[in-house]
Every structure is written in structure tokens, then in C-alpha cells.
């Protein structure tokens, strides 16, 4: 028997709103398309060679985006995966996985990414959400608009991988695969830890 419970998505909506507000400020300051010359990107983006002078960027870069498509795909992924994890394991688990995934993804970018190019975006945290869900609730049926047929959650996550990686590559722009990989690995490890703890997940 499946158990349902009311959930509060206020924290999730706050994170989405924060990303949107920062992106609007990026556009207002210019230039657009967003480049490394944008003042907000230079101040909040994670540039490995500048990290010792800008340590806050290991967190702040998670809330900066480079284009309309970048923030659109990321916020769709954040809402879909974040709302599922909040329902499954609660708000605290969602926040922990999202921020730890973002941190680990950014550490991977510091170690493996180009030294002079700012890394920006929430993808590390989003891939962590995907990784943990793929382990703890892989077979939960979901519907993704406009596909009218229910599919297992792990299949939906593969679709989001396509949206968050392949499509941005097709429309142009660099992809920080290092952050994606780091976030995904953190999520998978967290998923195995949660599953071994034999917690109860709600929907």
C-alpha cells in the first residue's frame, strides 16, 4: 500500500526564485549572452585559478547561469527531482543532497576543470538529486509532460540527463562535465547509504 503525505515545497520554490532573481540581475548588468566578462559571473562564478581569493564561489556558483536555456533546463530538473526527493525523504535530506552534491561537483571542477573559465550552474546539485532517487526509488511510476505514458523514475532521470547534458551541447555552450560527474557520484553514494539504513520513503 502506498502512503501519501502533504509536503511543503517552500524551500524548493525559494531556491528556484533565488536562481531566477540572480539571472535577471546578470541580464540587467550585461553582457548577454552571459560571458566571463559579466560582473556577477566574475564575482559569484567558480574560477579555479581565483578560488583562493574567492572561496565563497564554491557555493555561490550554484546560483549563477549562463543563458535562458541553461537556467530553464536546470530549474525544470531542480523542481522535478527536488519535489520527488522532498516527498520521498523530507526537506532536510533534499537540502543536504542538493548542497553536498553541488559542493562535490564544484570540487571536481576545481580539480579537473579549466583554470581560467568560470564554472556556473546548479547541475552538480541536480545530478546529486537524480543519483539518490535512482537508487532509493527507481521504479516509482511518473509522467513527464508531454509524454502521456507512465514510466519508471529511473527512465525519467535518464531523460533529464539528456535534457541537462545533450541538449545544451546541441544548442551551444560549454558543459562542466566535472561538476555533473561529482554531483552524480555523491547522489549515488548517498542513495546507497539511505537504502542500507532501511528508511521508509513516502509518496
Residue frames as a rotation matrix with the C-alpha (Angstrom) as fourth column:
UNK 1
0.581 0.814 0.000 0.00
0.814 -0.581 0.000 0.00
0.000 0.000 -1.000 0.00
UNK 2
-0.344 -0.695 0.631 1.35
0.677 -0.649 -0.346 3.43
0.650 0.308 0.694 -0.94
UNK 3
0.139 0.312 -0.940 1.39
0.914 -0.406 0.000 6.14
-0.382 -0.859 -0.342 1.72
UNK 4
0.057 -0.047 0.997 0.73
0.621 -0.781 -0.072 9.77
0.782 0.623 -0.015 0.82
UNK 5
0.078 -0.023 -0.997 1.61
0.906 -0.416 0.080 12.78
-0.417 -0.909 -0.011 2.90
UNK 6
0.948 0.244 0.205 1.33
0.303 -0.891 -0.337 16.51
0.100 0.382 -0.919 2.49
UNK 7
0.002 -0.995 -0.102 4.64
0.987 -0.014 0.162 18.21
-0.163 -0.101 0.981 1.73
UNK 8
0.772 0.118 -0.624 5.84
0.136 -0.990 -0.019 21.79
-0.620 -0.071 -0.781 1.85
UNK 9
0.352 -0.632 0.690 7.80
0.935 0.204 -0.290 22.81
0.042 0.748 0.663 -1.24
UNK 10
0.983 0.103 -0.151 8.54
0.123 -0.984 0.131 26.30
-0.135 -0.148 -0.980 0.07
UNK 11
0.264 -0.960 -0.096 12.30
-0.124 -0.133 0.983 25.73
-0.956 -0.248 -0.154 0.29
UNK 12
-0.225 -0.300 0.927 12.37
0.805 0.479 0.350 24.36
-0.549 0.825 0.133 -3.24
UNK 13
0.611 0.522 0.595 10.46
0.766 -0.581 -0.275 27.35
0.202 0.624 -0.755 -4.61
UNK 14
0.849 -0.366 -0.381 12.81
-0.093 -0.813 0.575 29.68
-0.520 -0.453 -0.724 -2.70
UNK 15
-0.124 -0.954 0.272 15.86
0.224 0.240 0.945 28.12
-0.967 0.178 0.184 -4.35
UNK 16
-0.065 0.178 0.982 14.26
0.990 0.132 0.041 28.38
-0.122 0.975 -0.185 -7.78
UNK 17
0.886 0.449 0.112 13.29
0.456 -0.888 -0.050 32.02
0.078 0.095 -0.992 -7.15
UNK 18
0.531 -0.766 -0.363 16.83
-0.069 -0.466 0.882 32.84
-0.844 -0.444 -0.300 -5.97
UNK 19
-0.353 -0.652 0.672 18.29
0.631 0.364 0.685 31.41
-0.691 0.665 0.283 -9.17
UNK 20
0.240 0.536 0.809 15.83
0.956 -0.275 -0.101 33.39
0.169 0.798 -0.579 -11.30
UNK 21
0.948 0.107 -0.299 16.49
0.198 -0.935 0.292 36.67
-0.248 -0.337 -0.908 -9.46
UNK 22
0.122 -0.980 -0.158 20.26
0.030 -0.156 0.987 36.29
-0.992 -0.125 0.010 -9.85
UNK 23
-0.338 -0.219 0.915 19.83
0.861 0.322 0.394 35.51
-0.381 0.921 0.080 -13.54
UNK 24
0.676 0.629 0.384 17.70
0.721 -0.672 -0.169 38.63
0.152 0.391 -0.908 -14.04
UNK 25
0.753 -0.480 -0.450 20.47
-0.088 -0.751 0.654 40.66
-0.652 -0.453 -0.608 -12.38
UNK 26
-0.238 -0.855 0.461 23.00
0.449 0.324 0.833 39.08
-0.861 0.405 0.307 -14.74
UNK 27
-0.005 0.324 0.946 20.96
0.998 -0.063 0.027 40.16
0.068 0.944 -0.323 -17.74
UNK 28
0.903 0.419 -0.092 20.41
0.427 -0.896 0.118 43.65
-0.033 -0.146 -0.989 -16.32
UNK 29
0.455 -0.817 -0.355 24.13
-0.131 -0.456 0.880 44.17
-0.881 -0.354 -0.314 -15.80
UNK 30
0.958 -0.047 -0.285 25.14
-0.279 0.098 -0.955 42.52
0.073 0.994 0.081 -19.07
UNK 31
-0.542 0.244 -0.804 26.56
-0.840 -0.196 0.506 41.43
-0.035 0.950 0.311 -21.36
UNK 32
0.113 0.579 0.808 24.15
-0.230 0.806 -0.545 38.84
-0.966 -0.124 0.225 -22.70
UNK 33
0.692 0.202 -0.693 24.71
0.112 0.919 0.379 36.04
0.713 -0.340 0.613 -23.69
UNK 34
0.917 -0.298 0.264 26.40
-0.336 -0.227 0.914 35.68
-0.213 -0.927 -0.308 -20.34
UNK 35
0.505 -0.833 -0.225 30.19
0.161 0.347 -0.924 35.53
0.848 0.431 0.310 -20.52
UNK 36
0.146 -0.574 -0.806 33.08
0.971 0.238 0.006 35.64
0.189 -0.783 0.592 -18.10
UNK 37
-0.756 -0.414 0.506 33.01
0.376 -0.909 -0.181 39.43
0.535 0.053 0.843 -18.50
UNK 38
0.298 0.919 0.259 29.69
0.095 -0.298 0.950 39.68
0.950 -0.258 -0.176 -16.66
UNK 39
-0.311 -0.486 0.817 30.31
-0.681 -0.486 -0.548 41.25
0.663 -0.727 -0.179 -13.25
UNK 40
0.452 0.544 0.707 28.07
-0.883 0.388 0.266 38.80
-0.130 -0.745 0.655 -11.39
UNK 41
0.930 -0.168 -0.326 29.69
0.040 0.930 -0.366 35.81
0.364 0.328 0.872 -13.10
UNK 42
0.025 -0.994 0.102 33.13
-0.022 -0.102 -0.995 37.12
0.999 0.023 -0.024 -12.20
UNK 43
-0.335 -0.124 0.934 32.10
-0.846 -0.396 -0.356 37.68
0.415 -0.910 0.028 -8.58
UNK 44
0.268 0.588 0.763 29.97
-0.860 0.503 -0.085 34.56
-0.433 -0.634 0.640 -7.99
UNK 45
0.843 0.060 -0.534 31.26
-0.393 0.747 -0.537 32.07
0.366 0.662 0.654 -10.58
UNK 46
0.724 -0.570 0.389 33.81
-0.058 0.511 0.857 29.42
-0.687 -0.643 0.337 -9.62
UNK 47
0.761 -0.592 -0.265 37.08
-0.411 -0.125 -0.903 30.19
0.502 0.796 -0.339 -11.42
UNK 48
0.806 -0.383 -0.451 39.69
0.544 0.780 0.310 27.66
0.233 -0.495 0.837 -10.23
UNK 49
-0.144 -0.966 0.216 42.65
0.736 -0.251 -0.629 29.99
0.661 0.069 0.747 -10.54
UNK 50
-0.394 0.066 0.917 40.86
-0.323 -0.944 -0.071 32.62
0.860 -0.324 0.393 -8.41
UNK 51
0.388 0.719 -0.577 39.40
0.273 0.508 0.817 30.29
0.880 -0.475 0.001 -5.79
UNK 52
-0.253 -0.553 -0.794 41.92
0.927 0.095 -0.362 31.17
0.276 -0.828 0.489 -3.06
UNK 53
-0.996 -0.093 0.012 40.78
0.088 -0.973 -0.211 34.80
0.032 -0.209 0.977 -3.31
UNK 54
-0.378 0.926 -0.004 37.08
-0.871 -0.354 0.341 33.99
0.315 0.132 0.940 -3.83
UNK 55
-0.994 -0.112 0.008 36.32
-0.108 0.935 -0.338 30.96
0.031 -0.337 -0.941 -1.63
UNK 56
-0.387 0.919 0.074 32.59
-0.372 -0.082 -0.925 31.80
-0.844 -0.385 0.373 -1.45
UNK 57
-0.177 0.324 -0.929 32.24
-0.983 -0.102 0.151 30.86
-0.046 0.940 0.337 -5.10
UNK 58
-0.964 -0.156 -0.218 32.22
-0.171 0.984 0.054 27.14
0.206 0.089 -0.975 -4.25
UNK 59
-0.494 0.866 -0.074 28.64
0.603 0.281 -0.746 27.79
-0.626 -0.413 -0.661 -3.09
UNK 60
-0.083 0.518 -0.851 27.58
-0.241 -0.839 -0.487 30.95
-0.967 0.165 0.194 -4.92
UNK 61
-0.782 -0.276 -0.560 28.35
-0.587 0.020 0.810 29.49
-0.212 0.961 -0.177 -8.36
UNK 62
-0.819 0.522 0.237 25.43
0.520 0.851 -0.076 27.09
-0.242 0.061 -0.968 -7.87
UNK 63
0.115 0.923 -0.366 23.03
0.626 -0.354 -0.695 30.02
-0.771 -0.149 -0.619 -8.30
UNK 64
-0.106 -0.249 -0.963 24.51
-0.551 -0.791 0.265 31.57
-0.828 0.558 -0.053 -11.46
UNK 65
0.262 0.260 0.929 23.52
0.555 0.747 -0.366 30.57
-0.790 0.612 0.051 -15.00
UNK 66
-0.613 -0.770 -0.180 24.79
0.239 -0.397 0.886 31.37
-0.754 0.500 0.427 -18.45
UNK 67
-0.929 0.352 -0.117 21.68
-0.231 -0.302 0.925 31.56
0.290 0.886 0.362 -20.65
UNK 68
-0.107 0.976 0.192 17.91
-0.994 -0.106 -0.013 31.30
0.008 -0.192 0.981 -20.74
UNK 69
0.422 0.259 -0.869 18.23
-0.445 0.894 0.051 27.65
0.790 0.365 0.493 -21.80
UNK 70
-0.568 -0.743 -0.355 20.73
0.010 0.424 -0.906 26.91
0.823 -0.518 -0.233 -19.05
UNK 71
-0.876 0.245 0.416 18.52
-0.471 -0.244 -0.848 28.17
-0.107 -0.938 0.329 -16.24
UNK 72
0.091 0.969 -0.230 15.32
-0.984 0.124 0.131 26.78
0.155 0.215 0.964 -17.82
UNK 73
0.231 -0.047 -0.972 16.62
-0.227 0.969 -0.101 23.21
0.946 0.243 0.213 -18.05
UNK 74
-0.760 -0.603 -0.244 18.24
0.102 0.260 -0.960 23.38
0.642 -0.754 -0.136 -14.61
UNK 75
-0.716 0.529 0.455 15.15
-0.687 -0.420 -0.593 24.76
-0.123 -0.738 0.664 -12.88
UNK 76
0.330 0.793 -0.512 12.94
-0.818 0.511 0.264 22.14
0.471 0.332 0.817 -14.52
UNK 77
-0.030 -0.436 -0.899 15.29
0.094 0.894 -0.437 19.46
0.995 -0.098 0.014 -13.27
UNK 78
-0.924 -0.330 0.195 15.50
-0.128 -0.215 -0.968 21.02
0.361 -0.919 0.156 -9.82
UNK 79
-0.294 0.888 0.353 11.73
-0.955 -0.263 -0.134 21.19
-0.026 -0.377 0.926 -9.47
UNK 80
0.451 0.514 -0.730 11.01
-0.601 0.780 0.177 17.69
0.660 0.358 0.661 -10.76
UNK 81
-0.059 -0.572 -0.818 13.77
0.281 0.777 -0.563 15.89
0.958 -0.263 0.115 -8.87
UNK 82
-0.881 -0.315 0.354 13.65
-0.197 -0.438 -0.877 18.12
0.431 -0.842 0.324 -5.80
UNK 83
-0.107 0.918 0.382 9.92
-0.976 -0.169 0.134 17.74
0.188 -0.359 0.914 -5.28
UNK 84
0.516 0.248 -0.820 10.26
-0.249 0.959 0.133 13.97
0.819 0.136 0.557 -5.60
UNK 85
-0.395 -0.745 -0.537 13.05
0.358 0.413 -0.837 13.77
0.846 -0.523 0.104 -3.05
UNK 86
-0.748 0.212 0.629 11.18
-0.606 -0.605 -0.516 16.02
0.271 -0.767 0.582 -0.60
UNK 87
0.341 0.940 -0.021 8.18
-0.879 0.326 0.348 13.71
0.334 -0.100 0.937 -0.84
UNK 88
0.467 -0.193 -0.863 10.36
-0.004 0.975 -0.220 10.62
0.884 0.106 0.455 -0.52
UNK 89
-0.011 -0.670 -0.742 12.76
0.822 0.416 -0.388 11.58
0.569 -0.615 0.546 2.24
UNK 90
0.575 0.334 -0.747 11.93
0.762 -0.552 0.340 15.05
-0.299 -0.764 -0.572 3.52
UNK 91
0.969 -0.088 0.231 13.14
0.012 -0.916 -0.400 18.62
0.247 0.391 -0.887 3.22
UNK 92
0.578 -0.798 0.169 16.35
-0.566 -0.243 0.787 18.17
-0.588 -0.551 -0.593 5.22
UNK 93
0.122 -0.515 0.848 17.50
0.441 0.794 0.418 15.27
-0.889 0.323 0.324 3.07
UNK 94
0.717 0.199 0.668 16.74
0.696 -0.258 -0.671 17.29
0.039 0.946 -0.323 -0.06
UNK 95
0.926 -0.364 0.097 18.80
-0.367 -0.930 0.014 20.24
0.085 -0.049 -0.995 1.15
UNK 96
0.360 -0.833 0.421 21.68
-0.366 0.290 0.885 18.04
-0.858 -0.472 -0.200 2.29
UNK 97
0.200 -0.260 0.945 21.85
0.708 0.705 0.045 16.13
-0.678 0.659 0.325 -1.00
UNK 98
0.848 0.190 0.495 21.48
0.506 -0.569 -0.649 19.25
0.158 0.800 -0.578 -3.15
UNK 99
0.839 -0.532 0.118 24.17
-0.544 -0.826 0.148 21.30
0.019 -0.188 -0.982 -1.42
UNK 100
0.231 -0.784 0.576 26.59
-0.263 0.520 0.813 18.42
-0.937 -0.340 -0.086 -0.84
UNK 101
0.412 -0.028 0.911 26.18
0.773 0.540 -0.333 17.41
-0.483 0.841 0.244 -4.48
UNK 102
0.946 -0.042 0.322 26.87
0.153 -0.817 -0.556 20.96
0.286 0.575 -0.766 -5.56
UNK 103
0.634 -0.748 0.196 29.93
-0.658 -0.388 0.645 21.15
-0.406 -0.538 -0.739 -3.32
UNK 104
0.141 -0.583 0.800 31.37
0.158 0.811 0.564 17.85
-0.977 0.047 0.206 -4.53
UNK 105
0.641 0.156 0.752 30.65
0.753 0.065 -0.655 18.80
-0.151 0.986 -0.076 -8.12
UNK 106
0.940 -0.295 0.170 32.48
-0.247 -0.935 -0.254 22.08
0.233 0.196 -0.952 -7.65
UNK 107
0.369 -0.845 0.387 35.45
-0.473 0.188 0.861 20.31
-0.800 -0.501 -0.331 -6.03
UNK 108
0.253 -0.227 0.940 35.62
0.676 0.737 -0.004 18.11
-0.692 0.637 0.340 -9.14
UNK 109
0.863 0.091 0.497 35.55
0.452 -0.581 -0.677 21.27
0.228 0.809 -0.543 -11.26
UNK 110
0.780 -0.621 0.069 38.36
-0.575 -0.670 0.470 22.80
-0.245 -0.406 -0.880 -9.21
UNK 111
0.129 -0.768 0.628 40.48
-0.220 0.595 0.773 19.69
-0.967 -0.237 -0.092 -9.65
UNK 112
-0.254 -0.168 0.953 39.65
0.663 0.687 0.298 18.78
-0.704 0.707 -0.063 -13.25
UNK 113
0.708 0.667 0.234 38.21
0.633 -0.452 -0.628 21.89
-0.313 0.593 -0.742 -14.89
UNK 114
0.150 -0.628 0.763 39.92
0.724 -0.456 -0.518 24.63
0.674 0.630 0.386 -16.92
UNK 115
-0.400 -0.457 -0.795 41.75
0.914 -0.262 -0.309 27.04
-0.067 -0.850 0.522 -14.64
UNK 116
-0.950 -0.143 -0.277 40.58
0.138 -0.990 0.040 30.34
-0.280 0.000 0.960 -16.13
UNK 117
-0.614 0.789 0.034 36.96
-0.110 -0.128 0.986 29.59
0.782 0.601 0.166 -17.12
UNK 118
-0.638 0.425 0.642 34.22
-0.758 -0.203 -0.620 30.27
-0.133 -0.882 0.452 -14.51
UNK 119
-0.821 0.448 -0.354 32.06
0.335 0.880 0.338 27.27
0.463 0.159 -0.872 -13.68
UNK 120
-0.741 0.636 0.214 28.42
-0.654 -0.612 -0.445 28.19
-0.152 -0.470 0.870 -13.05
UNK 121
-0.172 0.816 -0.552 25.10
-0.626 0.342 0.700 26.43
0.760 0.466 0.452 -12.58
UNK 122
0.053 0.361 0.931 23.12
-0.971 0.237 -0.037 24.17
-0.234 -0.902 0.363 -10.26
UNK 123
0.404 0.214 -0.889 23.80
-0.664 0.737 -0.124 20.97
0.629 0.641 0.440 -12.23
UNK 124
-0.660 -0.702 -0.267 26.06
-0.304 0.575 -0.760 19.39
0.687 -0.421 -0.593 -9.60
UNK 125
-0.762 0.447 0.468 23.30
-0.503 0.046 -0.863 19.54
-0.408 -0.893 0.190 -7.01
UNK 126
0.239 0.903 -0.356 20.64
-0.946 0.133 -0.296 18.46
-0.220 0.408 0.886 -9.52
UNK 127
0.064 -0.283 -0.957 22.64
-0.547 0.792 -0.271 15.43
0.834 0.541 -0.104 -10.61
UNK 128
-0.928 -0.343 0.145 23.04
-0.291 0.421 -0.859 14.51
0.234 -0.839 -0.491 -6.94
UNK 129
-0.253 0.922 0.293 19.25
-0.777 -0.013 -0.629 14.56
-0.576 -0.387 0.720 -6.56
UNK 130
0.423 0.399 -0.813 18.95
-0.856 0.470 -0.215 12.33
0.296 0.787 0.540 -9.62
UNK 131
-0.421 -0.705 -0.570 21.55
-0.444 0.709 -0.548 9.91
0.791 0.023 -0.612 -8.31
UNK 132
-0.900 0.085 0.428 19.95
-0.388 0.292 -0.874 9.42
-0.200 -0.953 -0.230 -4.92
UNK 133
0.070 0.998 -0.007 16.47
-0.837 0.055 -0.544 8.96
-0.543 0.043 0.839 -6.40
UNK 134
0.192 -0.053 -0.980 17.75
-0.810 0.555 -0.189 6.43
0.554 0.830 0.063 -8.92
UNK 135
-0.748 -0.542 -0.383 18.88
-0.212 0.742 -0.636 4.28
0.629 -0.394 -0.670 -6.00
UNK 136
-0.925 0.313 0.217 16.16
-0.181 0.138 -0.974 4.68
-0.334 -0.940 -0.071 -3.38
UNK 137
0.015 0.991 0.132 13.00
-0.087 0.132 -0.987 4.77
-0.996 0.004 0.088 -5.52
UNK 138
-0.822 -0.523 -0.224 13.94
-0.222 -0.068 0.973 3.63
-0.524 0.850 -0.060 -9.05
UNK 139
-0.845 0.475 0.245 10.59
0.515 0.602 0.610 2.07
0.142 0.642 -0.753 -10.02
UNK 140
-0.319 0.762 -0.564 8.14
0.338 -0.464 -0.819 4.75
-0.885 -0.452 -0.110 -8.87
UNK 141
-0.150 0.302 0.941 5.88
0.989 0.060 0.138 5.50
-0.015 0.951 -0.308 -11.89
UNK 142
-0.289 0.032 -0.957 5.94
0.190 -0.978 -0.090 9.10
-0.938 -0.208 0.276 -13.12
UNK 143
0.473 0.426 0.771 4.55
0.866 -0.061 -0.497 11.04
-0.165 0.903 -0.398 -16.07
UNK 144
-0.489 -0.661 -0.569 6.64
0.402 -0.750 0.526 13.66
-0.774 0.028 0.632 -17.84
UNK 145
0.662 0.707 -0.248 4.75
0.155 -0.454 -0.878 16.18
-0.733 0.543 -0.410 -19.95
UNK 146
-0.115 0.933 -0.340 4.08
-0.980 -0.162 -0.114 15.81
-0.161 0.320 0.933 -22.86
UNK 147
-0.737 -0.161 -0.657 4.64
-0.344 0.926 0.158 12.02
0.582 0.342 -0.737 -22.71
UNK 148
0.061 0.910 0.409 1.26
-0.889 -0.136 0.437 10.58
0.453 -0.391 0.801 -21.59
UNK 149
0.570 0.121 -0.813 2.55
0.003 0.989 0.149 7.13
0.822 -0.088 0.563 -20.58
UNK 150
0.836 -0.293 0.464 3.80
-0.516 -0.128 0.847 6.44
-0.189 -0.947 -0.258 -17.01
UNK 151
0.456 -0.773 -0.441 7.43
-0.068 0.464 -0.883 5.39
0.887 0.433 0.159 -16.82
UNK 152
0.553 -0.338 -0.762 9.77
0.822 0.368 0.434 4.24
0.134 -0.866 0.481 -14.04
UNK 153
0.921 -0.177 -0.346 11.56
-0.018 -0.909 0.417 7.07
-0.388 -0.378 -0.840 -12.28
UNK 154
0.021 -0.993 0.114 14.97
0.218 0.116 0.969 5.83
-0.976 0.004 0.219 -13.39
UNK 155
-0.116 0.011 0.993 13.87
0.989 0.096 0.114 6.16
-0.094 0.995 -0.022 -17.04
UNK 156
0.855 0.471 0.217 12.63
0.480 -0.877 0.011 9.70
0.196 0.095 -0.976 -16.36
UNK 157
0.619 -0.704 -0.348 16.01
-0.027 -0.461 0.887 10.50
-0.785 -0.540 -0.305 -14.81
UNK 158
-0.268 -0.701 0.661 17.76
0.711 0.319 0.627 9.29
-0.650 0.638 0.413 -17.97
UNK 159
0.349 0.484 0.803 15.55
0.888 -0.445 -0.118 11.69
0.300 0.754 -0.585 -19.94
UNK 160
0.987 0.002 -0.164 16.60
0.072 -0.903 0.423 14.52
-0.147 -0.429 -0.891 -17.66
UNK 161
0.108 -0.993 0.054 20.23
0.336 0.087 0.938 13.55
-0.936 -0.083 0.343 -18.16
UNK 162
-0.178 -0.101 0.979 19.58
0.982 0.040 0.183 14.04
-0.057 0.994 0.092 -21.87
UNK 163
0.733 0.552 0.398 17.91
0.576 -0.814 0.070 17.40
0.363 0.178 -0.915 -21.28
UNK 164
0.919 -0.324 -0.225 20.62
-0.042 -0.647 0.762 18.68
-0.393 -0.690 -0.608 -18.94
UNK 165
-0.016 -0.994 0.106 23.63
0.058 0.105 0.993 17.50
-0.998 0.022 0.056 -20.95
UNK 166
-0.387 -0.200 0.900 22.91
0.814 0.385 0.436 16.60
-0.433 0.901 0.014 -24.59
UNK 167
0.552 0.694 0.463 20.50
0.830 -0.514 -0.218 19.42
0.087 0.504 -0.859 -25.45
UNK 168
0.791 -0.308 -0.528 22.74
-0.062 -0.900 0.432 22.19
-0.608 -0.309 -0.731 -24.05
UNK 169
-0.279 -0.932 0.231 25.61
0.184 0.185 0.966 20.73
-0.943 0.312 0.120 -26.07
UNK 170
-0.166 0.287 0.943 23.47
0.965 0.244 0.095 20.81
-0.203 0.926 -0.318 -29.22
UNK 171
0.784 0.540 0.306 22.48
0.590 -0.801 -0.101 24.45
0.191 0.260 -0.947 -28.76
UNK 172
0.201 -0.815 0.543 25.98
0.161 -0.519 -0.839 25.55
0.966 0.256 0.027 -27.91
UNK 173
0.515 -0.098 0.851 27.94
-0.756 -0.521 0.397 26.43
0.404 -0.848 -0.343 -24.81
UNK 174
-0.510 -0.803 -0.310 30.45
-0.473 0.562 -0.678 24.62
0.719 -0.199 -0.666 -22.65
UNK 175
0.690 0.696 -0.198 29.34
-0.266 0.498 0.825 21.84
0.673 -0.517 0.529 -20.34
UNK 176
-0.184 -0.728 0.660 31.07
-0.942 -0.060 -0.329 21.40
0.279 -0.683 -0.675 -16.97
UNK 177
0.383 0.340 -0.859 31.02
-0.260 0.932 0.253 17.61
0.886 0.126 0.446 -17.04
UNK 178
-0.646 -0.704 -0.293 33.27
0.116 0.289 -0.950 17.59
0.754 -0.648 -0.105 -13.98
UNK 179
-0.752 0.438 0.493 30.53
-0.658 -0.438 -0.613 19.12
-0.052 -0.785 0.617 -11.80
UNK 180
0.282 0.880 -0.381 27.91
-0.881 0.395 0.259 16.79
0.379 0.263 0.887 -13.26
UNK 181
0.080 -0.338 -0.938 30.06
-0.012 0.940 -0.340 13.75
0.997 0.039 0.071 -12.53
UNK 182
-0.877 -0.479 0.047 30.89
-0.026 -0.050 -0.998 14.84
0.481 -0.876 0.032 -8.99
UNK 183
-0.446 0.795 0.411 27.27
-0.892 -0.358 -0.277 15.55
-0.073 -0.490 0.868 -8.13
UNK 184
0.392 0.614 -0.685 26.07
-0.689 0.689 0.224 12.27
0.610 0.384 0.693 -9.62
UNK 185
-0.282 -0.585 -0.760 28.64
0.128 0.762 -0.635 10.23
0.951 -0.277 -0.140 -7.69
UNK 186
-0.930 -0.013 0.366 27.67
-0.343 -0.320 -0.883 11.94
0.129 -0.947 0.293 -4.43
UNK 187
-0.073 0.995 0.062 24.00
-0.997 -0.075 0.030 11.22
0.035 -0.060 0.998 -5.11
UNK 188
0.309 0.150 -0.939 24.60
-0.368 0.929 0.027 7.56
0.877 0.337 0.343 -5.90
UNK 189
-0.675 -0.617 -0.406 26.66
0.174 0.401 -0.899 7.08
0.717 -0.677 -0.163 -2.73
UNK 190
-0.786 0.445 0.429 24.02
-0.613 -0.470 -0.635 8.88
-0.081 -0.762 0.642 -0.65
UNK 191
0.167 0.900 -0.403 21.33
-0.900 0.306 0.310 6.71
0.402 0.311 0.861 -2.21
UNK 192
0.010 -0.241 -0.970 23.11
0.050 0.969 -0.241 3.51
0.999 -0.046 0.022 -1.19
UNK 193
-0.935 -0.354 0.017 23.63
0.024 -0.112 -0.993 4.87
0.353 -0.929 0.113 2.33
UNK 194
-0.456 0.842 0.289 19.94
-0.887 -0.403 -0.228 5.77
-0.075 -0.360 0.930 2.67
UNK 195
0.293 0.607 -0.739 18.83
-0.667 0.683 0.297 2.42
0.685 0.406 0.605 1.26
UNK 196
-0.358 -0.511 -0.782 21.04
0.214 0.770 -0.601 0.49
0.909 -0.382 -0.166 3.68
UNK 197
-0.941 0.038 0.336 19.56
-0.322 -0.403 -0.857 2.46
0.102 -0.915 0.391 6.57
UNK 198
-0.680 0.723 -0.125 16.18
0.669 0.681 0.299 0.87
0.301 0.120 -0.946 5.61
UNK 199
-0.835 0.420 -0.355 14.33
-0.167 -0.809 -0.564 4.13
-0.525 -0.412 0.745 5.93
UNK 200
-0.094 0.887 0.453 10.68
0.823 0.325 -0.465 4.40
-0.560 0.329 -0.761 4.88
UNK 201
-0.967 -0.219 -0.128 10.05
0.097 -0.784 0.613 6.62
-0.235 0.580 0.780 1.84
UNK 202
-0.180 0.974 -0.138 6.68
0.406 -0.054 -0.912 8.28
-0.896 -0.221 -0.386 1.31
UNK 203
-0.979 -0.007 0.205 4.70
0.192 -0.388 0.901 9.25
0.073 0.921 0.382 -1.82
